[in-house]
Amino acid sequence: MKNLRLVFPLLIAFALIATPTAFGAFERFEASPWTKEETFVDKSIGKLAFGLTNITAGWTAFPFEIAKHGNIFEGIGMGIWRTATNTVGGILHTATFPIPVDIPLPDGGVKFE
């Protein structure tokens, strides 16, 4: 049991450090769309809306990435990565919406085009 208490935090620390480093090299981090707004209120509302969009639609990256990549395993890996980054990024944007500081997401987060 004591080994588990030691191993689990080490695995979490490794995942938090290694995963963004590994995938971050292959990603384009674009500025969020709300950063183009002029006023503080517009930026705050835009950041809140962007965060809620990424929280609710972040999971859509998983099937999209599987369909996009020819290799099923690459698609699953990128789908899990994008789902996690979009959802966690949405949580961070929503939690910090009164502070107009951008947290860039891979490919600018969830987009409906």
Secondary structure, 3 states (H helix, E strand, C coil): CHHHHHHHHHHHHHHHHHHHHHHHCCCCEECCHHHHCCCHHHHHHHHHHHHHHHHHHHHHHHHHHHHHCCCHHHHHHHHHHHHHHHHHHHHHHHHCCCCCCCCCEECCCCCCC
